[in-house]
Amino acid sequence: MNKIRYLNPMKIFPEEIYHIYNQGNNRETIYYSHENYIEFLNMFRKFVYPFCDVLSYCLMPNHYHFLINATDVSAMPKQNGNIETCELSNGFRLLQSCYAKYINKERGRTGSLFKQKAQAKSMLDGDEHYEFTTFHYIHQNPFAANLVSRMEEWPYSSFADYAGLRNGTLCNKELAFRLIGFDKDNFIKESYKEIDAKLRSHIFFRKDFW
């Protein structure tokens, strides 16, 4: 049986895979335009990318998902006021804070944009294929939400990169293949397979990331 690790604000564990996600406050929209999606990804590259390996991602109109492999750098301690956190969780905190300021200025709005804290789940909290399920679940989001008729049509996820339709550099694709074991040659066909409802229901749990 796999050992279960729960992420806390103090420490994460190198060489573990985490599903990190959050949504708009009261499920409100967080990306209003193509430029907003791109700005968020640019900020992600600045604040989070240096501290982890990205395996997959998807940005939806009112929430986001990242599947991330933690590194030694991810777990390095970081002081945030009176709270000791780590580089990875602090990176997501800065990402959300700076992006919220950008959207508030652009939209002339005030108040919280995101739910206060991102959530995270270790892929050790599940069976041996849990990261495989989560990897494909993340890519299926826009298709399942009827935003597109094919996953290939959604530009704000890593699906097109793995499908060979785009040469994106955000994900470490070779590492993802080694850790997750998806079928490179039949990636698109495999991606469309329906995920069991029981497995899908356990992809999330409420655990503060900072």
C-alpha positions as CSV (number, residue, x, y, z in Angstrom):
1,M,0.0,0.0,0.0
2,N,1.3,3.5,-0.8
3,K,2.1,5.8,2.0
4,I,-0.2,8.8,2.1
5,R,1.5,12.2,2.5
6,Y,-0.6,15.4,3.0
7,L,0.9,18.6,1.8
8,N,1.1,21.3,4.5
9,P,2.4,24.9,4.5
10,M,5.7,23.9,6.1
11,K,7.1,21.2,3.8
12,I,6.7,19.3,0.6
13,F,8.6,16.2,-0.5
14,P,11.0,16.2,-3.4
15,E,10.4,13.6,-6.1
16,E,6.7,13.5,-5.4
17,I,4.0,14.5,-7.9
18,Y,1.4,17.0,-6.8
19,H,-1.9,18.1,-8.3
20,I,-2.1,21.8,-7.5
21,Y,-5.3,23.7,-8.3
22,N,-7.5,26.7,-7.4
23,Q,-10.6,28.5,-8.7
24,G,-12.0,32.0,-8.8
25,N,-13.6,33.4,-5.6
26,N,-17.2,32.3,-5.6
27,R,-16.3,30.4,-8.8
28,E,-16.0,33.7,-10.7
29,T,-14.2,34.1,-14.0
30,I,-10.4,34.6,-13.6
31,Y,-9.5,34.7,-17.4
32,Y,-11.5,37.2,-19.5
33,S,-9.4,37.2,-22.7
34,H,-6.7,35.4,-24.6
35,E,-4.3,38.0,-23.2
36,N,-5.2,37.1,-19.6
37,Y,-4.4,33.4,-20.2
38,I,-1.0,34.3,-21.7
39,E,-0.2,36.8,-18.9
40,F,-1.0,34.2,-16.2
41,L,1.3,31.7,-18.0
42,N,4.0,34.4,-18.2
43,M,3.7,35.0,-14.5
44,F,3.8,31.3,-13.8
45,R,7.1,31.1,-15.6
46,K,8.4,33.8,-13.4
47,F,7.2,32.8,-10.0
48,V,6.7,29.0,-10.1
49,Y,8.5,27.4,-13.1
50,P,12.0,27.8,-11.6
51,F,11.0,25.7,-8.6
52,C,9.6,22.5,-10.1
53,D,9.0,20.3,-13.1
54,V,5.7,20.8,-14.8
55,L,4.1,17.6,-16.1
56,S,0.8,18.9,-17.4
57,Y,-1.6,21.9,-17.0
58,C,-4.9,23.3,-18.0
59,L,-6.3,26.8,-17.5
60,M,-10.1,27.0,-17.5
61,P,-12.2,30.2,-17.5
62,N,-12.7,30.1,-13.7
63,H,-10.0,27.7,-12.4
64,Y,-6.6,26.1,-13.1
65,H,-4.8,22.8,-12.7
66,F,-1.1,21.9,-12.7
67,L,0.5,18.5,-12.3
68,I,3.9,19.1,-10.8
69,N,6.9,17.0,-9.9
70,A,8.5,18.5,-6.8
71,T,12.3,18.9,-6.8
72,D,14.9,19.7,-4.0
73,V,14.4,23.4,-4.9
74,S,10.6,23.1,-4.6
75,A,11.0,22.0,-1.0
76,M,13.6,24.6,0.1
77,P,12.2,26.6,3.1
78,K,11.0,30.1,2.5
79,Q,10.0,32.6,5.2
80,N,6.7,34.4,4.5
81,G,6.2,36.8,7.3
82,N,5.8,34.7,10.5
83,I,5.1,31.6,8.4
84,E,7.8,29.2,7.2
85,T,6.7,27.8,3.8
86,C,8.6,26.5,0.8
87,E,9.7,27.9,-2.5
88,L,7.0,26.1,-4.5
89,S,4.0,27.1,-2.4
90,N,5.4,30.7,-2.1
91,G,5.7,30.8,-5.9
92,F,2.0,30.0,-6.3
93,R,1.2,32.6,-3.6
94,L,3.0,35.2,-5.6
95,L,1.5,34.1,-8.8
96,Q,-2.0,34.5,-7.6
97,S,-1.3,37.8,-5.8
98,C,0.3,39.4,-8.8
99,Y,-2.2,38.1,-11.3
100,A,-5.1,39.3,-9.1
101,K,-3.6,42.8,-9.0
102,Y,-3.2,42.7,-12.8
103,I,-6.9,41.7,-13.4
104,N,-8.2,44.1,-10.8
105,K,-6.4,47.0,-12.5
106,E,-7.5,45.8,-16.0
107,R,-11.1,45.3,-15.0
108,G,-11.5,48.1,-12.5
109,R,-12.5,45.6,-9.8
110,T,-11.5,45.2,-6.2
111,G,-11.4,42.3,-3.7
112,S,-10.2,38.7,-3.9
113,L,-9.9,37.1,-7.4
114,F,-9.0,33.6,-6.2
115,K,-10.1,31.5,-3.3
116,Q,-7.6,32.4,-0.7
117,K,-5.3,29.5,-0.9
118,A,-4.4,27.0,-3.7
119,Q,-5.0,23.4,-2.9
120,A,-2.7,20.5,-3.5
121,K,-2.8,16.7,-3.4
122,S,0.1,14.3,-3.5
123,M,-0.3,11.5,-6.0
124,L,0.8,9.1,-3.3
125,D,-2.7,9.5,-1.9
126,G,-4.1,7.0,-4.3
127,D,-3.3,3.8,-6.2
128,E,-0.2,3.3,-8.4
129,H,-2.0,4.7,-11.4
130,Y,-3.2,7.9,-9.8
131,E,-0.9,10.3,-11.5
132,F,-1.9,8.7,-14.9
133,T,-5.6,9.4,-14.1
134,T,-4.9,13.0,-13.0
135,F,-2.7,13.7,-16.0
136,H,-5.5,12.8,-18.4
137,Y,-8.2,14.3,-16.2
138,I,-6.5,17.7,-16.4
139,H,-6.4,17.6,-20.2
140,Q,-10.0,16.5,-20.5
141,N,-11.4,19.6,-18.5
142,P,-12.3,21.8,-21.5
143,F,-13.8,18.9,-23.4
144,A,-15.8,17.7,-20.4
145,A,-17.1,21.2,-19.9
146,N,-18.2,21.5,-23.5
147,L,-16.0,24.4,-24.2
148,V,-14.6,22.6,-27.3
149,S,-15.7,19.7,-29.4
150,R,-12.1,18.3,-29.3
151,M,-9.3,18.7,-26.8
152,E,-7.0,19.7,-29.6
153,E,-9.0,23.0,-29.9
154,W,-8.3,24.2,-26.4
155,P,-5.1,26.3,-26.5
156,Y,-4.6,26.8,-22.8
157,S,-3.5,23.4,-21.7
158,S,-0.5,21.1,-22.4
159,F,-2.6,18.7,-24.5
160,A,-1.5,20.2,-27.8
161,D,2.2,19.8,-26.8
162,Y,1.9,16.1,-26.0
163,A,-0.2,15.6,-29.1
164,G,2.6,17.0,-31.2
165,L,0.5,19.9,-32.4
166,R,2.6,22.6,-30.7
167,N,6.1,22.8,-29.5
168,G,5.5,24.2,-26.0
169,T,8.3,24.4,-23.5
170,L,6.5,24.7,-20.2
171,C,6.2,20.9,-19.5
172,N,9.1,18.5,-19.1
173,K,7.6,16.0,-21.5
174,E,10.3,13.3,-21.3
175,L,10.1,13.4,-17.5
176,A,6.3,13.1,-17.6
177,F,6.5,10.1,-19.8
178,R,9.0,8.4,-17.5
179,L,6.9,9.2,-14.3
180,I,3.4,8.7,-15.7
181,G,3.9,6.1,-18.5
182,F,1.3,7.3,-21.0
183,D,1.3,5.9,-24.5
184,K,3.3,8.3,-26.7
185,D,2.3,6.6,-29.9
186,N,-1.4,6.6,-29.1
187,F,-1.6,9.7,-26.9
188,I,-4.7,11.3,-28.5
189,K,-6.7,8.0,-28.5
190,E,-5.7,7.3,-24.9
191,S,-6.6,10.8,-23.8
192,Y,-10.2,10.4,-24.8
193,K,-10.8,7.3,-22.7
194,E,-13.5,8.0,-20.1
195,I,-12.2,8.2,-16.5
196,D,-13.9,6.1,-14.0
197,A,-16.2,8.3,-11.8
198,K,-14.8,6.8,-8.6
199,L,-11.3,7.7,-9.6
200,R,-12.3,11.1,-10.7
201,S,-14.0,11.9,-7.4
202,H,-10.8,11.4,-5.5
203,I,-8.6,13.7,-7.6
204,F,-9.4,16.6,-5.2
205,F,-9.2,17.2,-1.5
206,R,-9.2,20.4,0.6
207,K,-5.6,21.0,1.9
208,D,-4.2,24.5,2.0
209,F,-1.0,24.9,0.0
210,W,0.4,27.8,2.1
